[in-house]
Amino acid sequence: MKVFKLQDTNSSQAKYLQLAETVRCAIRQGQLATGDKLPSVKSISEDLGLNRHTVMKSLAELVAEGWIESIQRVGYKVLHNLPIEQSKRLSKIADNSSHMDYRLVRSGIPLPTYPANDFEYNFAGGQPDLALFPFAEIKSCMSDVLSRPNTAQLSYGQSAGTPELIDQVKIYLRKSRAITEREIVITNGSQEALFIVAQLLLQSGDKVAVEELGYPPAMAAFRSTGAELVGVKQDELGMCPDALERQILKGNVRLIYLTPLHQYPTTVTLSMSRRMAIYQLAVQHNIPIVEDDYDHEFHYRCQPLAPMATQDPAQLIIYLSTFSKLMFPGARIGIMAVSKAMAKAVTEYRLLICHKSNVLMQAALAKWMESGGFTRHLRRTTRVNLQRRDHAISVLKKYSCFEFDTPDGGMALWVKLKHGTEVNEGKPSAEWLANLCQQMGIYIQHERQFQLNNKRDRNGYIRLGFAGMSENKFAEGIELLANRLVNLNLG
Ligand SMILES: Cc1ncc(COP(=O)(O)O)c(C=O)c1O
């Protein structure tokens, strides 16, 4: 009898694999039933014109996969407990019940239904304008890195970051903000740093003192440990030290989180005297401070105040910064400048999560910084962002529905809707307006998004990013928004 006919679906495949697939097919389609004896090696090889070794190799493959068995003095037989039967049985069980209902014991940050970038007018604060980014320069640095790959760095190890980038960051932090004598750890954006710090320092029952209005991803990272967040009163000079002291005296505050330079989201700068008062409280009560200096570079009025980390004899400040605004968020490069002990703890902890961050991007950035390209880009974007801030102010001033202070720096404006700030005044809230705007292709952030518990009844502010889009686009979007307010008799 004619035993098999080789399937020539993929003639480039080795003959023994083709034969194995032919036998599998015969079994699947029922030409060979369980317990059937296969023709002898001799007859298969003569029939198909194959070398006996090829046939033996093919049958050995099928034995290893559990399709057939080899029985001494009998030959090869189709197994009774076939993989195909097992998989049929499994799919029957799966079909009869619903899909796996995972017991999730933790959750992250809910994904937005529509990402901000999908909107025609994206006023999300803190977005850099990628149209200004010199991709060709980074491409050339990346190409340099790839033409002479440092194989030691590409492997495991050096979890604190690529040494060349750490050196460049040390120089940059010293020159740009007088931060010296700290260990540098390069993280996957500052979010990873926030998460690791939270995991290392917090547990259930602890409290974290944060500004009343703050950066939600940081809050989420702290909450993920089971810690409770306590909002500390803030005003136009930033967090109020006496309110912080009251919270500390209630007990269990294990961490203070601050955005001292351009407070997120209100953009105000924490005054020098308040910085000192907060620092003294932290020393007195032995509480570490996370200083999130997320857009230090973009300060327009004068030199920005030096980070609190520059005056930290107690080494309690965990200083964070990011390249997300200086390059693009997708680069995922964050900076931690911390004490030796904290750097060791962080580096060891990240071995649990991801070993290290992207070596190629770090090495390319180091080259870009060394070549002077980064400094040139920074000078240009700071100039453009200042122009955009001034332009944004002139646009908003045309409409009577907005009220705001000129921020000394940053990439966004904190704008009060003049029609009323209290929800209980019966006027539409900023949240209502933001939702309405989404239907018009406009993305804006509103006060409630930054509130600790979404509980305060104040909801009259919106945050308008001005750095991420051209001046024309900004003016167009604001005109649409303002006209809508006028139509609603709120302008
Ligand atoms: C307050 C604050 N911290 C940190 C970051 C940067 O986060 P990442 O470095 O993870 O991109 C941002 C970005 O929007 C921010 O607003």
The ligand as an SDF file (V2000), in Angstrom:
LIG
                    3D

 16 16  0  0  0  0  0  0  0  0999 V2000
    5.0610   66.1650   38.9300 C   0  0  0  0  0  0  0  0  0  0  0  0
    5.6760   65.2620   37.9110 C   0  0  0  0  0  0  0  0  0  0  0  0
    6.6120   64.4010   38.2880 N   0  0  0  0  0  0  0  0  0  0  0  0
    7.2150   63.5930   37.3830 C   0  0  0  0  0  0  0  0  0  0  0  0
    6.8740   63.6270   36.0550 C   0  0  0  0  0  0  0  0  0  0  0  0
    7.6420   62.8380   35.0370 C   0  0  0  0  0  0  0  0  0  0  0  0
    7.3500   61.5650   34.9570 O   0  0  0  0  0  0  0  0  0  0  0  0
    8.2290   60.5500   34.1110 P   0  0  0  0  0  0  0  0  0  0  0  0
    9.6920   60.8720   34.3120 O   0  0  0  0  0  0  0  0  0  0  0  0
    7.8830   59.2470   34.7140 O   0  0  0  0  0  0  0  0  0  0  0  0
    7.8350   60.6750   32.6890 O   0  0  0  0  0  0  0  0  0  0  0  0
    5.8850   64.4640   35.6300 C   0  0  0  0  0  0  0  0  0  0  0  0
    5.4430   64.4290   34.2330 C   0  0  0  0  0  0  0  0  0  0  0  0
    4.4010   64.8590   33.8380 O   0  0  0  0  0  0  0  0  0  0  0  0
    5.2810   65.3170   36.5630 C   0  0  0  0  0  0  0  0  0  0  0  0
    4.3400   66.1850   36.1740 O   0  0  0  0  0  0  0  0  0  0  0  0
  1  2  1  0
  2  3  1  0
  2 15  2  0
  3  4  2  0
  4  5  1  0
  5  6  1  0
  5 12  2  0
  6  7  1  0
  7  8  1  0
  8  9  2  0
  8 10  1  0
  8 11  1  0
 12 13  1  0
 12 15  1  0
 13 14  2  0
 15 16  1  0
M  END
$$$$
